[in-house]
C-alpha cells in the first residue's frame, strides 16, 4: 500500500462522481498528482480529457445517462453480488460498521454506503487499509463493472482497471470467470430493506 494507491483512489473517486463545476475544476490537480507515478495518468487521461473538453451540461447529461438511469454501470458495489435482496441490507450495514470504526465522521451525502466513489474516498483520505479491504471484498463487483464499461466502450473502464491493479491477483479474463469469483450474479428478488437514514454515519463512541 502506498501513496500511489491513495492518489489512484482519490482520482478515481472524483472521476466516477457526478461532474459538477467543482469536480471539473479539479482536473488539473488530478493530472498533476497522477503525473507523479509513471503509467498512472494514462489510465485516467481519456476521462480527464472528456471532463475538460465537454460543456458542463453535456458531461452531466452523459454521467446521468450512463451511471444514474440504469444498472448497466451500477456504482453500488453490493448491487453486483446481492441485487435488491434482503441480504443487501446486512451488507450495507457492514459498510456502515467499517466507517464507524474510523475516527473521522463519514458523511454519505445521501448515498448508500457501498457507493464506489465514497469507498474510494474513504480509502484515500480516512483509512487506506480498511478501505482497501472493502475493495478486495468486492473485487468481483469491480470487475463486473469494468466489463460493463468495456462492453459499452466507455473510457472509465481503464479507471476500474487501475483500481483493480492496486488489489492482489490478476483480473479475470472474462465475465464468466468473474461470476465464478462472486459465486453468483446480481439477484433480482425484490423485497423491502429496513429503512435507515444513510446521510450521516456516526464516529466510534457516539
Secondary structure, DSSP 8 states (H G I E B T S, - for coil): --HHHHHHHHHHHHHTS---HHHHHTHHHHHHHHTTSTTHHHHHHHHHHHHHHS-HHHHHHHHIIIIIS-STT--BHHHHHHTTSHHHHHHHHHHHHHHHTSSS-EE-TTS-TTBHHHHHHHHHHT-HHHHHHHHHHTHHHHHHHHHHHHHTT-THHHHHHHHHHTSSS---SSHHHHHHHHSS-------------TTEE--TT-
